[in-house]
Amino acid sequence: MAATTHASARTALVPKWYQSLVAMNLRLDEEDSALLRALAEADQVSLHEAVLRAIRRSARDLAHTARVREATAARPPPRCWTGGERYSTGSAGHEQSGTGYRVP
């Protein structure tokens, strides 16, 4: 409870405009710092811009993965991937991870 009280007291002391407008510090270990420098040099941008690009790229990748997952949820693989034959997941021999499709 003391930690919560301390955090709330600190938040109350810092104005909302400061929290939304002031830059943050980014603390990196040596390995991550070297990776960031390499990204910035490869794209010929500042470290700040390299961080922003990495954040945006990651957000796009996550959104894309979520859209693909949603679009393909509960859809069986195309018959052209499976040789066109369905079988029960209990069949012996040609089972592929319980998908219910024969492996070509």
BANU-247205 format. One record per residue: residue in one letter; x, y, z of N, C-alpha, C in turn. Coordinates in steps of 0.02 Angstrom, whole numbers, plus 32768, in hexadecimal, padded with zeros to 4 digits. Example, Ala and Ser with C-alpha at 12.3 -4.5 7.8 and 13.67 -1.06 7.14 Angstrom:
(pt a (8294 7EE4 8186) (8267 7F1F 8186) (8294 7F5B 8186))
(pt s (8282 7F90 8162) (82AC 7FCB 8165) (8285 8002 818A))
***
This chain:
(pt m (8029 7FC5 8000) (8000 8000 8000) (802B 803F 8000))
(pt a (8064 803D 8021) (8091 8076 8023) (80A9 808A 7FDD))
(pt a (80B7 8057 7FB3) (80CE 8066 7F6F) (8096 8088 7F47))
(pt t (8058 8071 7F50) (8020 8090 7F2D) (8017 80D8 7F43))
(pt t (801A 80E3 7F84) (8013 8127 7F9F) (804B 8154 7F84))
(pt h (8088 813B 7F83) (80C0 8162 7F6A) (80B7 8173 7F20))
(pt a (80A1 8142 7EF8) (8097 814E 7EB0) (805F 8180 7EA5))
(pt s (8028 817B 7ECB) (7FF1 81AA 7EC3) (8006 81F0 7ED7))
(pt a (802D 81F6 7F0C) (8044 8237 7F23) (8071 8256 7EED))
(pt r (809C 822E 7ECF) (80C9 8247 7E9B) (80A1 825E 7E5E))
(pt t (806F 8237 7E4B) (8045 8248 7E11) (8020 8289 7E1F))
(pt a (8008 8292 7E5C) (7FE3 82CF 7E6E) (8011 830C 7E6A))
(pt l (8051 8305 7E76) (807F 833D 7E75) (8094 8352 7E2E))
(pt v (808F 8324 7DFF) (80A3 8332 7DBB) (8066 8345 7D92))
(pt p (8065 8382 7D76) (802A 8398 7D50) (801E 836C 7D12))
(pt k (7FDF 8365 7CFE) (7FCD 833B 7CC4) (7FEF 8353 7C85))
(pt w (7FF5 8395 7C79) (8014 83AD 7C3C) (805D 8397 7C38))
(pt y (807E 8391 7C71) (80C4 837B 7C72) (80C9 8332 7C5E))
(pt q (809B 830A 7C77) (809C 82C2 7C68) (8091 82B4 7C1F))
(pt s (806A 82DE 7BFD) (805A 82D1 7BB6) (808A 82F3 7B85))
(pt l (80AF 8326 7B9B) (80D8 834C 7B6C) (8123 8343 7B73))
(pt v (813A 832E 7BAD) (8181 832B 7BBA) (819D 82E8 7BA3))
(pt a (81D9 82EA 7B88) (81FA 82AD 7B6F) (8208 827C 7BA7))
(pt m (8211 823D 7B94) (8222 8209 7BC5) (826B 81F5 7BBB))
(pt n (8288 81D7 7BED) (82CB 81BB 7BE7) (82C4 8172 7BD2))
(pt l (82F1 815D 7BA8) (82F3 8117 7B92) (8335 80FA 7BA8))
(pt r (8333 80CB 7BD5) (8370 80AC 7BEF) (837A 8069 7BCC))
(pt l (83B2 8062 7BAB) (83C2 8025 7B86) (8401 8006 7BA0))
(pt d (8405 7FC3 7B9D) (8444 7FA3 7BAE) (8472 7FAA 7B71))
(pt e (84AF 7F94 7B77) (84E0 7F9C 7B42) (84CB 7F7B 7B01))
(pt e (84AF 7F3F 7B06) (849B 7F1A 7AC9) (8463 7F3F 7AA4))
(pt d (842F 7F54 7AC9) (83F8 7F77 7AA9) (840E 7FBB 7A8E))
(pt s (843B 7FDC 7AB1) (8455 801C 7A9A) (847B 8013 7A58))
(pt a (84A3 7FDF 7A53) (84C7 7FD1 7A15) (8497 7FC1 79DC))
(pt l (8463 7F9C 79EB) (8431 7F8C 79B8) (840E 7FCB 799F))
(pt l (83FD 7FF7 79CE) (83DC 8036 79BB) (840B 8061 7990))
(pt r (844A 8066 79A4) (847A 808C 797C) (8480 806F 7935))
(pt a (8481 802D 7931) (8486 800C 78EF) (8449 801B 78C4))
(pt l (840D 8019 78E3) (83D0 802A 78BE) (83D2 8073 78A5))
(pt a (83E6 80A0 78D1) (83E9 80E7 78BF) (841C 80F2 7887))
(pt e (8455 80D3 788B) (8488 80DB 7857) (8472 80BD 7815))
(pt a (8452 8083 7817) (843B 8063 77DA) (8407 808E 77B5))
(pt d (83DB 80AE 77DA) (83A8 80D8 77BC) (83BD 8121 77B6))
(pt q (83F9 8131 77CF) (8415 8175 77CE) (83E4 81A6 77EF))
(pt v (83CF 8194 782C) (83A2 81BE 7853) (83BE 81C4 789A))
(pt s (839F 81F1 78C0) (83B4 81FA 7906) (839D 81BE 7930))
(pt l (83BA 81B8 796B) (83A5 8182 7999) (835B 818A 79AA))
(pt h (8345 81C8 79B4) (82FF 81D6 79C3) (82D2 81BC 798B))
(pt e (82E3 81CC 794D) (82BB 81B6 7914) (82BD 816A 790D))
(pt a (82F5 814B 791B) (82FA 8103 7917) (82CC 80E1 794A))
(pt v (82C8 80FE 7986) (829B 80E3 79B9) (8252 80EA 79A2))
(pt l (8240 8125 7988) (81FB 812F 7971) (81EA 80FE 7939))
(pt r (8217 80F5 790A) (820B 80C6 78D3) (8202 807F 78EC))
(pt a (822C 806B 791C) (8227 8027 7938) (81E4 801D 795C))
(pt i (81CE 804F 7981) (818E 804B 79A4) (8155 8045 7972))
(pt r (8156 806E 793F) (8121 806D 790C) (8121 802C 78E5))
(pt r (815C 8013 78D4) (8161 7FD4 78AF) (8145 7F9B 78D9))
(pt s (8157 7F9A 7918) (813D 7F66 7945) (80F2 7F69 794B))
(pt a (80D7 7FA6 7952) (808E 7FAE 7957) (806B 7F96 7917))
(pt r (8088 7FA7 78DC) (806B 7F8F 789D) (806D 7F44 7899))
(pt d (80A5 7F26 78AD) (80AC 7EDD 78AA) (8078 7EBB 78D8))
(pt l (806F 7ED5 7914) (803E 7EB9 7942) (7FF7 7EBF 7927))
(pt a (7FE7 7EF9 790A) (7FA4 7F03 78ED) (7F99 7ED4 78B2))
(pt h (7FCC 7ECC 7889) (7FC6 7E9F 784F) (7FBC 7E57 7866))
(pt t (7FE3 7E41 7896) (7FDD 7DFD 78B1) (7F96 7DF2 78CD))
(pt a (7F7C 7E24 78F0) (7F39 7E1D 790C) (7F05 7E18 78D5))
(pt r (7F0C 7E41 78A0) (7EDC 7E3E 7868) (7EDF 7DFA 7845))
(pt v (7F1B 7DE0 783A) (7F22 7D9F 7819) (7F04 7D69 7845))
(pt r (7F13 7D6A 7885) (7EF9 7D38 78B3) (7EAD 7D3A 78B4))
(pt e (7E90 7D75 78B5) (7E47 7D7C 78B5) (7E29 7D63 7873))
(pt a (7E49 7D74 783B) (7E2F 7D60 77FA) (7E32 7D15 77EE))
(pt t (7E62 7CF5 780D) (7E6B 7CAD 7801) (7E52 7C81 783A))
(pt a (7E35 7CA0 786D) (7E1C 7C79 78A6) (7DE6 7C48 788F))
(pt a (7DEB 7C0C 78A7) (7DB9 7BD7 789B) (7DAF 7BC7 7851))
(pt r (7DE0 7BD5 7829) (7DDB 7BC3 77E2) (7E0A 7B88 77D6))
(pt p (7DF1 7B54 77B6) (7E1D 7B1C 77A6) (7E4E 7B31 776E))
(pt p (7E87 7B0F 776A) (7EB6 7B1F 7734) (7E96 7B0F 76F1))
(pt p (7EAA 7B32 76BC) (7E8E 7B24 7679) (7E9B 7ADB 7665))
(pt r (7E6D 7AC0 763F) (7E74 7A7A 7629) (7EB2 7A70 75FF))
(pt c (7EC9 7AA4 75DC) (7F05 7A9C 75B3) (7F43 7A8F 75DE))
(pt w (7F41 7AA2 761F) (7F79 7A95 764C) (7F76 7A4D 7667))
(pt t (7F3D 7A2F 7662) (7F33 79EF 7683) (7F27 79B6 7652))
(pt g (7F2D 79C3 7612) (7F1F 798F 75E2) (7ED4 7986 75D7))
(pt g (7EAC 79B2 75F3) (7E64 79B1 75E8) (7E3E 797E 7611))
(pt e (7E5F 7959 763D) (7E3D 7925 7664) (7E38 7939 76AD))
(pt r (7DFE 7930 76CA) (7DF4 793A 7711) (7DF3 78F6 7732))
(pt y (7E05 78F2 776F) (7DFF 78B5 7796) (7DF7 78C8 77DF))
(pt s (7DE3 789A 7808) (7DD9 78AA 784F) (7E1E 78AF 7870))
(pt t (7E22 78D7 78A5) (7E61 78E1 78C7) (7E7A 78A2 78E9))
(pt g (7E4E 7871 78F0) (7E62 7833 7910) (7E82 7801 78E1))
(pt s (7E85 7810 78A0) (7EA2 77E2 786F) (7EEC 77D7 787C))
(pt a (7F01 779A 7873) (7F47 778A 787D) (7F6D 7797 783C))
(pt g (7FAA 77A8 7842) (7FD5 77AC 7807) (7FE4 77F2 77EF))
(pt h (7FB2 7816 77D5) (7FBF 7855 77B3) (7FA8 7892 77D9))
(pt e (7FA7 788E 7819) (7F8E 78C6 7841) (7FC1 78FE 7844))
(pt q (7FA8 793C 783F) (7FD4 7976 7843) (7FBB 79A2 787C))
(pt s (7FD7 7999 78B7) (7FC8 79C3 78F1) (7F7E 79C8 7901))
(pt g (7F58 7994 78F3) (7F11 7994 7905) (7EE8 79C5 78DC))
(pt t (7EFD 79D8 78A0) (7ED8 7A09 7878) (7E9B 79EA 7857))
(pt g (7E99 79A8 7850) (7E61 7989 782E) (7E6B 7984 77E4))
(pt y (7EA8 7990 77CB) (7EB6 798E 7785) (7EEF 795D 7776))
(pt r (7EEA 793D 773D) (7F1D 790E 7728) (7F59 7935 770D))
(pt v (7F94 7920 7720) (7FD1 793E 7706) (7FDE 7924 76C1))
(pt p (7FE9 7950 7690) (7FF4 7938 764B) (8032 790E 7644))
***
